[in-house]
Amino acid sequence: MRFVLASASERRQELLRRILPEYEIMVSSFDESLVPYEGDESAYVMELSRSKSHSVRNLYGGSEDVLIIGSDTIVSLDGTIYGKPADREDASSMIRSMSGKWHSVYSGISIISADGNTDSSFSVRTDVKFMEMTDDEMEDYLDTLDWAGKAGGYGIQGESSKYIEEIRGDYYNVMGLPLNALYKNLKELDILG
Amino acid sequence: MRFVLASASERRQELLRRILPEYEIMVSSFDESLVPYEGDESAYVMELSRSKSHSVRNLYGGSEDVLIIGSDTIVSLDGTIYGKPADREDASSMIRSMSGKWHSVYSGISIISADGNTDSSFSVRTDVKFMEMTDDEMEDYLDTLDWAGKAGGYGIQGESSKYIEEIRGDYYNVMGLPLNALYKNLKELDILG
């Protein structure tokens, strides 16, 4: 079986290696803005990962023994969805709204085979609580530029780690790949040895 | 101010760098078995970190401007305390008892100045749930030798990560240093800039 990860994220690549020592990377050109958010985070993030995976699947035609794993992660707070910040101002407004509050991180995972016999998606939620940050702390954080390219404007493994009071759920889900849920799903599909 | 970390753990050293860019390392020769466990995990782990820190403090006499940070981490499950496993058999019995269950990880942190003016300790608890593991999964895990030198026989950042369903609390506390609580305490003591 050839495994293909449909994600350009280095964090996801590093995490997937803990479950699958060998896999290829094929990044999809799918335009995420085509998927509308209709109020259900779980459905939305699964639709994103499914669309990404299907766009990569098209590149493999009907090849046998090719399994594509797609993943997407979003942050949800008070009914608003945060993807990757466009710029510092955008990151600043995300961090300001998360300061002192719980928010939810959702990852969608899709596991689909190029031959069409497997097509499975699920989502995982982890709740995260930021401490109440001062203006100086927020500016210090924004100065690190660690917000760039990360859903919600932070990576839990990075410069924001000292500001995070508590999480409930899978830590690796917040990093971008829910390891335990993915491992269990691959086991159930009888894909792991 | 000179900071001294009283711990040989590379994980703690790496984590502390996220709060304090510069510090020295001085490892204590304190014999942990001298501290009896009397049923209160929090009191026990604070006594361990306090004893470690005081034993390092003795090396600095009454120097001004030296602050020692000591830390210790234990795992507690069903009234039993797990430290570092002595051997594979010991690790095996720890993992077997944690499989499919929640357990608690406690870190004690002590912040003491060589001149005796600061002497503060606190503890942080994080709950961790392992998935129900098969015998094969436990053997695979033990084969990685990742259990060696780690309280409870696992490091959440390592080979066990795919078996962990959920945590409640600070992830970094499970790694050995509760970043957010330490950061807040140093801030309250007016030690950070």
Interface residues (C-beta under 8 A of the other chain):
Chain A: R18 I19 M131 I156 E159 S161 K162 Y163 I164 E165 E166 I167 R168 G169 D170 Y171 Y172 L179 N180 Y183 K184
Chain B: R18 I19 M131 I156 E159 S161 K162 Y163 I164 E165 E166 I167 R168 G169 D170 Y171 Y172 L179 N180 Y183 K184
